[in-house]
């Protein structure tokens, strides 16, 4: 597992890196203080980013927010000195997958990192499913609105309206939702026959 370790305190980061490197299955990369988090992720492509904050510093979450909003998004585990419920909520909103207090024994860090990766992938899958469901509902709503308008303008039943939309979709090699959207754009303001 490739771990990018980002800590504002270089001495503590070095000590933690040495402890973690004792586990031969972890490849630890220390974030250079001159390199941004996004640039380091781009360069090293880690499996996870471990961010260590020595105090409840909300500014440290800015780079995590930027990473979460970028195409380079990765799972991020946060380690803090003191438990702070407000910081924890802000951290999760910024894109953190795992929030941990620093007193975690080194032997427990690897399972925490693995669980953060698993949570990250689970969240991404759930988020993709949610976006797909929202898109399906939106398309269905567009089709229903187009059918209703077609029914009013052509004075026909719902089955006829749907058949017309389906036929147009086949003739133009488009999705029914796209035909419905085009129909609404072209006919929304026209008077009913």
N, C-alpha and C positions, 0 to 999 in steps of 0.2 A: 504494500500500500504506500503510495507516494503522498507524503504529508508536507504541505507548505506551512511553516511555522512563522506567524507574524506576531511579534511582541515589541512593544515600545522600549522595553528594557533589554538591551543586548546581552548583558551578563546573565540575566535570568533565562533568556531565550537560549543562550549557549548551554547553560546547565541542563535545561529541559531537553534540548536536542541530544545531548550526550546520554542522558538517561533513556530517552526513547530509542536511540540508535542501538542500545543494548539488545533490543528485539530485532533480530536479523530480518524480519519480514517487513519492517518499516523503513522506508527511504525518506529521511528527513531533509528538507530544504529550508534553510533560514532565509527570511525575507531581508534583503539588503535595505538599510534605512533610506538609501537614495532611490530605491525602486518603488513604484506604486504597486498596490496589491493587484490591480488589473494587469499591469505589465508582467508581474511575476507569474500570475496564472497563465497568461498568454505564452510566456517563455517556457515554463516548466510543466504545464498541464497536470497539476496534482489531482489525486483522487478526492482530496479533502483539504480544506484550509482550517488550520487551528489558530484562532485569534486569542491572544492572552492580554487581558486588560488589567493593569494593576490597581486601578481605581475606577469608580463608576463614571467613566468619561464618555459622554454621548458622542463627542466628536469622532471617536474611534469607530463608531458605527457608520460614519459617512462612506468610508471606503467599502464597507460590506454592502451598503445600499447600492453603491455604484456597481459593484460586482454582480449583485443580484439582478440588476436591471440590464446587464450587458449579455451579449451572446456567449460570453465565457463563464456564465454562472456555474458555480460549484457548490457542493455542500460545505457549510461552515459551522464549526464547533467553536463556541465561545467559552473561555475560562476567565473567571473574575475572582478578585480577592474576597469580596463580600457579597452576600446575597442581597439583591435589591429588586423588589417586585416590579417597580416602574421600569428599571433598566431592562429587566427580563422581557417585559412586554414590548418595549421599544426594539430590543434585539430580535425578537421573533418577527416583528413587523418589518425589520430591515432585511430579513432573509436568513437569520440564524436557524440552524436545524437542531442544535443541542446547546443548552445553557448549563454550565457547570461551575461549581465553586472550586477554587484552586487547591483545596486540601485533598483533592482526589489522588489516591496513590497511583504511581506511575503504572503499575500492573493493571490498573483499571482504565487507563486512558485508551488503550487499543479497542476494548469492547465499546467504549463510549463513541469512539470515532466510527466504528463499524455501524453502530446503531444510528448515528447521525447520517451516514451515507444511506442506510436503508430508509430512514424517515424522509430524506431528501427525494429519493426515487419514488417513494409512495406518494408524497405530496405532488410531485410532478405528474405522476400518472393520474391522480385524482383531479388535479387542475386541468389536465388535457381532456379528461372525460367531462368535466363541468363545462368547459368551453365548447366541446362538441355538442353537448345537450342544449346549451344556450343557442348555438347556431341552428340546430334542428328546430327548436321552438320558434325562433325568429323566422326561419324559412316557412314553417307551417303557417304562421300568422300572416305572412306575405301572401301565401297561396290562398288562404281563406279570404283575405281582403280582396284579392283579384277575382276570386270566384264570385263573391258577393257583388262586386261592381259589374262583372260580366253578366250576372243574372239580372241585375237591374236594367242594364243597358240593352241586353238582347231579349229580355223577358223570357227567360228559360229557367229550367230547373238546375239544381246543383250538379247532377250527374252530367248534364250537357256542358256546363261550364268547365268541369274538370276534364271531360273528354277533349274539349277544345284546347285547354292548356297543355294537356299531354300530347296531343297531335302537333301543336306548335313546337313543343320541346323536341319531339322526334324529328320534325322537318328541319329544324335549325341546329340540331345536335347540341342542345343546351339542357340544362337542368330545368325542371318545372318551376323551381323557385326563381330562377333568373328570368324565365318567360313572364312569370307573374309580376315580378318587379318592373320589367319593361312595360308590361300592360298597364300597371298602375301609373307609371310615369307618363305614358302617352294618352291615357284616357281619364285620369282623375278629375280634370276640370270640365270634361265634355258633358253636355246636357243629356239626360236620359231620353231615349226615343219615345 
